[in-house]
Amino acid sequence: MRKEWVGAIIAGLLLSACSSPDNQPQQAAPEPAYNGPVVEIGGAYPVYEPLNANANNDYSANGNSYKIIRDASRFTQTGTATWYGNEAGSNVTASGEEFDPSAMTAAHPTLPIPSYVRVTNLSNGRMLVVRINDRGPFTSDKIIDLSKAAFDRLNLTNSTRVKLDIINVAPDGTLSGPGTIGTTVARQTYALPARPSLGSSDMGTPVLSAPPAIGAAVRPVDNSTLNTQNDDSTSDEDSAGAGASASNGGGFLQAPKPLPAGVLETSEPAPVAADDDAPVASANTSRTAMAAAPVVAAPVVARPATHQSAPVSGGGYMVQVGALSNPQNAEIWQKSLSKRFAVPGKVQPNGSNYRVQLGPFSSRQQAVQLQQRLSSEAQQQSFVVSASAM
């Protein structure tokens, strides 16, 4: 009888243990939310796209079989990268698109097409988002083939290690995945200014829509000709010349003033310097010209001066986008940017480096406009240099 009670007690203890909350199936704990700093990075902006029906089948290449990743939502990979594009503009990607070496695209052997990954240069921390639209590389020592533009933006070499993190895009445009942790992708939301109307050379001095009016002498404006103090010892002739000079130099904020009665402006306009900041006329020159002018009964009013940069022989300014140690890579980069932005360019040797420059431009304003387009359309940093200094 005692054995039966002992057996009943043991059975009861086992049943109570099975019903204990500590033995219920536990769900995997969610990943902790990221609370660190968030930085903004450039590159291709991820948008939702359906998978390409012809580019996501398992395949073989170079004797190896490749199986497309069906669920890449947590995909990360570390290795070395390479770039391709020696036949830029003549080949087609696995997605059926024409290959563009200046676009933020890449090839991967097994990721779905299209998809987006954040590429991190592990040697300097640079990050960039690229769109996967092609297959490759098919060598065991490389994990991704980048376009030339993306490869250069990350400042990579063929031995630099990189890290790939997938960015998932939901149908509503929501981004998730390892590639979104700690970063946000820059998105252009503003309209660019209209491009200037250029001459037949596409990069010369802007052509005026109408010729200037005949009979009005155009003189460049310079603040050095302003005369703000009265000199009692100045003769009447000098005073008349000074008044004419002030009319050309302008009054407050260079506002044009009419010439005094009886003074006619007849001097030839002075040549415009290539540098907008360089003085082009002096007070003595203007005063001498005014003194030599004939006097007539009716006053003549000079029209406001028109500011226009004079053309410079060979171009006065260049936009430099970077320098590479390989002349062939520099030449490919220059041709790619020249084609994309419809501007001429050249590769300027500088010791062991080769500078990639776009231009020339006859005015600094034109160079700055291209500099702004490079920053907004291609996220490419650049700076303006003087052609005479090279």
Secondary structure, DSSP 4 states (H G I P E B T S, - for coil): -HHHHHHHHHHHHHHHHHTSGGGSPPPPPPPPPP-S--EEEEEPPP---PPPTTS-S-EEETTEEE---S--TT-EEEEEEEEE-TTTTT-B-TTSPBP-TTSSEEE-SSS-SSEEEEEEETTT--EEEEEEEE----STT-SEEEEHHHHHHTT--TT-EEEEEEEEE-TT--EESGGGTTEEE----SPPPPPPP--TTSSSSPPPSSPPPTT-------GGG---S--TT--HHHHHHHHHHHHHH-SGGG---PPPTT----SPPPPPPSSTTS----HHHHHHHHHTSPP-SS--PPPPPPP-PPP-TT-SEEEEEEEES-HHHHHHHHHHHHHHHT--EEEEEETTEEEEEEEEESSHHHHHHHHHHHHHHH----EEEEGGG-
